[in-house]
């Protein structure tokens, strides 16, 4: 999905060519078929090949993926997920990023 979003549509070969240490062509094709069957991708014929496109825009897909991660790994707790992310990368956050996070938290408190 990352490759298809980045390329804004891709054939099986293009997906495979953009994956580090890729699986076989048939394995990529099978995965893409499953994503089409589940409704995450659709395709258009371009000459002799199919080009696959995401069904949802990137931000909607990101939100859905994060909700699944929070539900699966953090007992549906946004607090636990945020705490984990902050502890994981805390040393890499700049002062500016930390200030921005503080502003976002204050805005959330006001909107409640």
N, C-alpha and C positions, 0 to 999 in steps of 0.2 A: 504494500500500500504506500509506503514511504516513497518508493521509486515512482510509482504512478502519480502521486501528488506532485513530486518534484518535477517530473517531466511533463506534467499536465496531460497525461495520456501516454500509453506505451504498449507495444506489442510484447508477446511473451519473450522474444529474443532480446528486446530492449531492456525488459525487466531483468532478465538473466545477466545481461552484459553490465548492469549497474549494481550488481550484488557482489560484495567481496566473498570469494570462495563459494560460488553459487552451486546449488544442487543441479541435478540433470535438467535438461530442457523439459522432459516429460513431467518431472516433479513440479516445476514452476507452472507448467500448463495445468496440471491437476489442481494446484492450490488456487490458481486464478479461476478455474471453473467453479470451485467451491465458493469463492467470493462472489462470483456472478450468481450462482444458485441461491446464495443467502441475501442477495440484493445489495451488496456493497459496491459492486462494479457493474457497468454495462459496457457494451462494445459496439463499434461501428466497423463495417468492412471497408478496408482501404486497399484496393487492388486484391492481391492474393492473401492478405493477412488481416487479422482482427486487431484493432487498437482498442485498448481497455481504458475506461475512464471511471473515476469515482462517482458514486451516486450522490454522495453528500459532500458539501464543501468541507474544507480542512478544519475549520473551527468547530463545526458540528461534530465531525468525527473525533476530534481531539477531546471535546467535552464528553462524548459518549465513552471513549476509551478511559478517560480519567475517572468517570463515575464507576466503571467496571473495576478499575484498580482499587478505588476506595472501598467499594463493596466487598471485593474478593480478599484483599490483603489487610484492610484496616477496619474490619467489622463495621463498615458503612460510616466510619467516623472521619469527618473532614479535619477535625482537630488532630487526630493521630497521624493522618496523612501529611498535613502541613508541618507538624512537628518533626516527622521523619525526614521530609525534604530539607527542612532548615538544618537539622543536625547533620545530614549527609553532606551538604555543600556549604555549611556555614562559613568555613574558612575561605571560600572562594567568592562570597558575596562582597561587593564593594560597599563602601559607606553610602554611596548614592542609592544603590539597590536596597540597602537596609532602610534608608529614609523613605524610599518609595513604598516599601512594604508597610512601614508604620503609617503612612498616609492612607493607604488602602484599608488598613485595619480600622483607623479612625472613621473613615467614610462608611464602612460596614456597620460600625457601632451606631452612627448617627441615623442610618437608614432603617435600623431596627426600631 
